Amino acid sequence: MTLIADECPFLKRVVEEQKSVFVPDTSKEKDWQTFNGHAHLRSWLSVPLKASDEYLGFLSIGHTDTNRYTPGHLRRAELLSIPAAAAIQNARLYSTADMYASELQKRLVDLQEAETALAEAQGDRPESGDKFEKVFRSRPSPFTITP
């Protein structure tokens, strides 16, 4: 499910504040009713996922019973969010590095093909140059005056 923060005041606030949120009873949260797809949840908590001062999103946990979660659950979720954010950031960095490596490999192949073509073209040049000189040396120049 994709949640769009601009369509939900509650989510928008969670994203903008980038802080942990603990809601023991969602029926008492004024904007929760507009939280599409999660209306059945009665207890909810959320922690931000941050890595290298970059906000990646949030980790949320919900339950259909009220008061299901405690501040202890929130602390555990906060502790879990640290390695989760690092894993997400590492996966993104690996994906970017993989894209760059693929592009570099493609350009390397293109360069090798260009070098091969250039070497072949230069290899043919001395032979054609020799032919050119033989043709024009065997003929007398029209500009030479013979006595």
C-alpha positions as CSV (number, residue, x, y, z in Angstrom):
1,M,0.0,0.0,0.0
2,T,1.3,3.5,-0.9
3,L,0.4,6.2,1.5
4,I,0.4,9.8,0.2
5,A,1.1,12.2,3.1
6,D,-0.5,15.2,1.3
7,E,-3.9,13.4,1.3
8,C,-3.8,12.7,5.1
9,P,-3.2,15.4,7.7
10,F,-2.1,12.9,10.3
11,L,0.5,11.4,8.0
12,K,1.6,14.8,6.8
13,R,2.3,15.8,10.4
14,V,4.3,12.5,11.0
15,V,6.4,13.2,7.9
16,E,6.9,16.9,8.6
17,E,7.9,16.5,12.2
18,Q,10.1,13.4,11.6
19,K,9.6,12.3,15.2
20,S,8.4,9.2,16.9
21,V,4.7,9.0,17.4
22,F,2.8,6.8,19.9
23,V,-1.0,6.5,19.7
24,P,-2.4,4.1,22.3
25,D,-6.0,4.7,21.1
26,T,-6.5,5.9,17.5
27,S,-10.1,6.7,18.2
28,K,-8.9,9.6,20.3
29,E,-6.6,10.9,17.5
30,K,-8.6,13.6,15.7
31,D,-7.0,13.1,12.2
32,W,-6.9,9.3,12.3
33,Q,-10.2,8.8,10.5
34,T,-8.7,10.2,7.3
35,F,-5.8,7.8,7.6
36,N,-7.0,5.6,4.7
37,G,-6.3,1.9,4.9
38,H,-5.6,2.0,8.6
39,A,-9.0,2.9,10.1
40,H,-9.3,-0.6,11.6
41,L,-6.1,0.0,13.7
42,R,-6.8,0.9,17.3
43,S,-3.2,1.2,18.6
44,W,-0.3,2.6,16.5
45,L,3.3,3.8,16.7
46,S,5.8,5.2,14.3
47,V,9.5,6.0,14.3
48,P,11.5,7.9,11.7
49,L,14.0,6.2,9.6
50,K,17.1,8.4,9.3
51,A,20.6,7.7,8.1
52,S,23.4,10.3,7.7
53,D,20.9,13.0,8.6
54,E,18.6,12.0,5.7
55,Y,15.0,11.2,6.4
56,L,14.2,8.0,4.5
57,G,10.6,7.6,5.8
58,F,9.1,5.9,8.8
59,L,8.6,2.5,10.3
60,S,5.1,2.0,11.7
61,I,3.4,-0.7,13.6
62,G,-0.3,-1.1,14.3
63,H,-2.7,-3.3,16.1
64,T,-6.5,-3.7,16.2
65,D,-6.6,-3.6,20.0
66,T,-6.4,-0.3,21.9
67,N,-3.5,0.2,24.3
68,R,-1.7,-2.7,22.7
69,Y,1.6,-0.9,22.6
70,T,3.6,0.7,25.4
71,P,6.4,3.3,25.6
72,G,8.7,0.3,25.8
73,H,7.5,-0.9,22.4
74,L,8.2,2.6,21.1
75,R,11.8,2.4,22.5
76,R,12.4,-1.0,20.9
77,A,11.0,0.3,17.5
78,E,13.4,3.3,17.8
79,L,16.3,0.9,18.4
80,L,15.2,-1.2,15.4
81,S,14.9,1.9,13.2
82,I,18.7,2.6,13.3
83,P,19.9,-0.6,11.6
84,A,16.8,-0.6,9.4
85,A,17.6,2.9,8.1
86,A,21.3,2.0,7.6
87,A,20.2,-1.1,5.6
88,I,17.9,1.0,3.4
89,Q,20.7,3.5,2.8
90,N,23.2,0.8,2.1
91,A,20.8,-0.9,-0.4
92,R,20.3,2.4,-2.2
93,L,24.1,3.1,-2.3
94,Y,24.7,-0.4,-3.6
95,S,22.0,0.1,-6.3
96,T,23.6,3.4,-7.3
97,A,27.1,1.9,-7.4
98,D,25.8,-1.0,-9.4
99,M,24.2,1.4,-12.0
100,Y,27.5,3.3,-12.3
101,A,29.5,0.1,-12.6
102,S,27.2,-1.1,-15.4
103,E,27.5,2.2,-17.2
104,L,31.3,2.3,-16.8
105,Q,31.5,-1.3,-18.1
106,K,29.5,-0.3,-21.2
107,R,31.7,2.7,-21.8
108,L,34.8,0.6,-21.4
109,V,33.6,-1.8,-24.0
110,D,32.8,1.1,-26.3
111,L,36.3,2.5,-25.8
112,Q,37.9,-0.8,-26.5
113,E,35.9,-1.1,-29.7
114,A,36.9,2.4,-30.7
115,E,40.6,1.6,-30.0
116,T,40.4,-1.6,-32.0
117,A,38.8,0.3,-35.0
118,L,41.4,3.0,-34.8
119,A,44.3,0.5,-34.7
120,E,42.8,-1.3,-37.7
121,A,42.5,2.0,-39.6
122,Q,46.0,3.0,-38.7
123,G,47.3,-0.5,-39.7
124,D,45.8,-0.1,-43.2
125,R,47.2,3.4,-43.7
126,P,50.9,2.5,-44.2
127,E,50.0,0.0,-46.8
128,S,47.7,2.4,-48.7
129,G,50.4,5.1,-48.3
130,D,53.0,2.9,-49.9
131,K,50.6,2.2,-52.9
132,F,50.0,5.9,-53.3
133,E,53.8,6.7,-53.4
134,K,54.5,3.9,-55.9
135,V,51.8,5.1,-58.2
136,F,52.9,8.7,-58.2
137,R,56.7,8.1,-58.2
138,S,56.6,5.9,-61.3
139,R,55.0,8.7,-63.3
140,P,57.0,11.8,-64.3
141,S,55.8,15.0,-62.8
142,P,54.0,17.3,-65.3
143,F,55.9,20.2,-63.8
144,T,59.4,19.0,-64.3
145,I,61.3,20.4,-67.3
146,T,63.6,18.0,-69.0
147,P,66.4,19.5,-71.3
